[in-house]
Structures are given as C-alpha cells and as structure tokens.
Amino acid sequence: MEKLSVILLVMVSINSFSQTEKGKYLVGGSADMSMSFNGKNSGFNMSLTPQFGAFVVRGLAIGGRYSFGISSSKNFDNKKGEYLSTTTFTSGIGPLVRYYIGKKQLKGVIAASANYLTSTTLRKNNVSGTSGFNATGSVGIAYFLNPLLSLETAFYITTTSYEKQLPTVRGGFSVGLFVFLDNKKKEKALTNDSKEFKTPE
C-alpha cells in the first residue's frame, strides 16, 4: 500500500509541474567519451560541459556553458621504431541556446552553442599552446525523471578551428543530467496549474 501511495504521489507531482515555462532555470551538463583505433595507432577523447540557462519563453532557454576536454593519441613512428604520444587539454566558454519540443514527460531537444577555446598540447620534450573557436549543434531527447530532473542524450556535430590549423569536424553522442529550478521562492507543490504532462490512459 505504501508503494502504491509513493507511485501515485510521483504521478501527481509529474502532472503538477511545468519545467520549461518562462521564468524557469536549468542547470546541468553533459559528458562524452570516445576511443579510436587504426592499426598500431590509437586515440582517446573525453569532455565535460557544465551548462546554465534561463527560459525566456516556453521551451526556449538561453544561457552559457563551459567545456573542459582531454584528448590523447598514440601513433607509431616507423622510421624511429617507437610510439609518439600527444596529450591535449582544452577549455572553452561561450553562449548556449536550448529548445525543448513537446508537452509530455519525453521531449525533443535542439541545442546550439559557440565557444572561445584555449588549448595546451604536450608532446615529448615540447609544450605548445593556441586558441580557437568551436561551434556545436545537437539533436536529442530529454526524459524527465521527476518535475526537477531530466536525463538527456543527444547526437552532436562540432566544428573546431585553431590558429594556423585546418578546421576539424567531429560527431558523437553525449549524455547529460539537468536540474530545472523556479525563480519563485514558494514552490507550487501538488497543484494542477500545469498540464504539461498527461498520465497515459
């Protein structure tokens, strides 16, 4: 009986909140990791991206994001008969736009961002740094676990360009967790003001 009461309370809560209305905030981030292998050569990439946004109209949030990434490669030099390792640390900051589509617990998400980047590369007996620009677009889905929390996954394409280097394009999948906050001090708990979610019949 207690389990049934908890389930009913969660369902009522889901029906009672509107996460993406004007005046709400979102705080969260995403992470992605990838590996590549080509013969004796290998590569590894990992990035963390905390984000913040405010909903200016229903479904549309504008804010900013910070990114931090690590990439490494290990390539075999046939002439020297040894592996050459390279490790690169990147960080970036810039604006963010996110748009949520739908009125139910499962929503579509379209996002775009641009970042000013700095990069530091470590090679054998050598350290170098540079700056550049990054633009990213993504399409995915957001599943609201409860009125304040969503789990999101997306396919993204990002273009990166550094000084004196050719642009690179990379695609992949990211997973993120976002918290949705209200700017009002008093919580509107267990009310029926919003019909954003509908309990399946």
C-alpha positions in Angstrom: 0.0 0.0 0.0 2.9 2.3 0.8 4.5 1.6 -2.6 1.2 2.5 -4.3 1.0 5.8 -2.4 4.5 6.7 -3.5 3.8 5.9 -7.1 0.6 8.0 -7.0 2.5 10.9 -5.4 5.1 10.8 -8.1 2.5 10.7 -10.8 0.7 13.7 -9.3 3.9 15.6 -9.0 4.8 14.9 -12.6 1.4 16.3 -13.7 1.8 19.3 -11.4 5.0 21.0 -12.7 5.9 22.7 -15.9 9.7 22.5 -16.3 10.2 24.6 -19.4 7.9 27.7 -18.9 9.2 31.3 -18.9 11.0 32.1 -15.7 12.4 28.7 -15.1 16.1 27.9 -14.9 18.1 24.9 -15.9 21.5 23.8 -14.5 23.3 20.7 -15.6 25.9 19.4 -18.0 26.9 16.6 -20.3 29.8 14.3 -20.8 31.1 12.3 -23.7 33.9 9.9 -24.3 35.2 8.2 -27.4 38.1 6.0 -28.5 39.6 5.2 -31.9 41.9 2.6 -33.3 43.7 2.5 -36.6 46.3 -0.3 -36.8 49.0 0.5 -34.3 47.6 3.9 -33.7 45.0 4.8 -31.1 43.2 7.9 -29.8 41.1 8.9 -26.8 38.7 11.8 -26.2 36.8 12.9 -23.1 35.0 16.1 -22.3 32.8 17.6 -19.5 30.4 20.5 -20.2 28.5 22.2 -17.4 25.7 24.5 -18.6 23.3 27.1 -17.3 20.2 28.7 -18.9 17.1 30.7 -18.3 13.8 30.2 -20.1 12.9 33.4 -21.9 9.7 31.9 -23.5 8.1 28.5 -23.1 10.6 25.8 -24.2 13.4 28.2 -25.1 16.4 28.6 -22.8 19.3 31.0 -23.3 22.5 30.8 -21.2 26.1 29.8 -21.3 28.4 26.9 -20.9 31.9 25.9 -20.0 33.8 23.0 -21.5 36.8 21.1 -20.5 38.3 18.3 -22.5 41.3 15.9 -22.7 42.4 14.1 -25.8 45.4 11.8 -26.4 46.8 10.0 -29.3 49.5 7.3 -29.6 51.0 6.9 -33.1 53.7 4.5 -34.2 56.7 6.1 -36.0 58.0 3.5 -38.4 61.3 5.4 -39.0 62.2 5.6 -35.3 60.5 2.3 -34.4 58.7 3.8 -31.4 55.4 5.3 -30.3 54.9 9.0 -30.2 52.3 10.2 -27.6 50.4 13.5 -27.7 48.1 14.8 -25.0 45.9 17.9 -25.4 43.9 19.9 -22.8 41.2 22.2 -24.0 38.8 24.6 -22.3 36.1 26.9 -23.7 33.4 29.3 -22.7 30.5 30.8 -24.7 26.7 31.2 -25.2 24.2 28.4 -25.4 20.6 28.1 -26.8 18.4 25.1 -26.0 14.9 24.4 -27.2 12.6 21.8 -25.8 9.8 20.3 -28.0 6.7 18.7 -26.6 4.4 18.9 -23.6 4.9 15.4 -22.2 7.4 13.6 -20.0 9.6 12.8 -23.0 10.6 15.8 -25.0 12.8 16.5 -28.1 15.8 18.8 -27.6 17.6 21.0 -30.1 20.7 22.9 -28.9 23.4 25.1 -30.3 26.5 26.7 -28.8 29.7 28.6 -29.7 32.9 28.7 -27.7 36.1 30.6 -27.5 38.8 27.9 -26.9 42.3 27.6 -25.5 44.4 24.6 -26.0 47.6 23.2 -24.5 49.4 20.3 -26.1 52.1 18.1 -24.5 54.5 16.2 -26.7 57.8 14.6 -26.0 60.1 17.4 -24.7 57.7 20.0 -26.1 54.7 22.1 -24.8 52.7 24.4 -27.0 49.5 26.4 -26.7 47.0 28.0 -29.1 43.4 29.5 -29.2 40.5 29.0 -31.5 36.7 28.7 -32.0 34.2 26.0 -31.7 30.6 25.6 -32.8 28.3 22.7 -31.9 24.8 21.7 -32.8 22.9 18.7 -31.4 19.5 16.9 -31.6 18.3 14.6 -28.9 15.7 13.6 -26.3 15.0 14.5 -22.7 13.3 12.2 -20.3 12.0 13.9 -17.1 12.6 11.5 -14.2 10.6 13.9 -12.0 9.5 17.5 -12.0 13.0 18.8 -11.3 15.3 16.4 -13.1 15.9 15.2 -16.7 18.2 12.7 -18.3 19.2 13.7 -21.8 21.0 12.1 -24.7 21.9 13.7 -28.0 23.7 13.3 -31.3 26.1 16.2 -31.9 28.3 17.6 -34.6 31.0 20.0 -33.6 33.4 22.1 -35.8 36.7 23.3 -34.2 39.2 25.7 -35.7 42.5 26.7 -34.2 45.1 29.3 -35.3 47.2 28.1 -38.3 45.3 24.8 -38.4 42.7 23.3 -40.7 39.1 23.0 -39.2 38.1 19.6 -37.8 34.6 18.1 -37.7 33.6 15.5 -35.2 30.3 13.8 -34.4 29.2 11.6 -31.5 26.7 11.0 -28.7 26.6 12.7 -25.3 24.6 12.1 -22.1 23.6 14.8 -19.7 21.7 15.4 -16.5 19.8 18.7 -15.9 18.1 20.2 -12.9 15.2 22.6 -13.5 14.6 25.4 -11.0 12.0 28.0 -10.4 12.8 31.7 -9.7 9.9 31.9 -7.2 10.6 31.4 -3.6 7.4 29.5 -2.9 7.2 26.1 -4.6 3.9 25.3 -6.3 3.8 21.7 -5.0 1.0 19.4 -5.8 -1.1 21.9 -7.8 -2.9 21.4 -11.1 -1.8 24.7 -12.7 0.2 23.0 -15.4 -1.0 20.3 -17.8 2.4 19.8 -19.4 2.4 16.1 -18.5 -0.5 13.8 -19.0 -0.7 10.5 -17.4 -1.1 7.7 -20.0 -4.5 6.2 -20.1 
